[in-house]
Amino acid sequence: MKYSRTICFNEIFTKYYNRVYYTALSILKDHGLAEDVLQETFLKAYDRLDEVQSERKLGSWLSTIAARKSIDQLRKQKK
């Protein structure tokens, strides 16, 4: 079953907020930057929610986005 925008995005945000936030925080070690990555992750997820094939994969997908965005943030800081 594919997700559609009709699914309540607030439910997804509420369910996965902690997982995404702590993924970012574990990489960045900064609460403010982790919150920025959290927002960026859910914005990207909202835009591409229809690409998710299974609800079981949603948490992993969000964590992967958060990890990659966190790494990108670290790279930006080094420049």
Steps between C-alpha positions, in 0.01 A plus 500: 500500500640837403456803722313799373469854624159410640674322786517732796854632494463611860468136604821411319680798655379410850589133463852553361604834653722348771662248269593763242609756758728260687646369175605854414613579853719190518690618194505877556529519882314834487133545589443801275652336195309179575175699500593655165566156354173376649310769311689440176437125530126536539479757221674261264285212623182700438607572143584136431251314718342334197829317434475292820396146415424369848418638843762264644768685303392851599705526821815373332447732206462803729806401705706466182394846382588645842841331506589622152384853571700497823813396316437774244469747788836389640658547160360853478648584841846385394506737201 
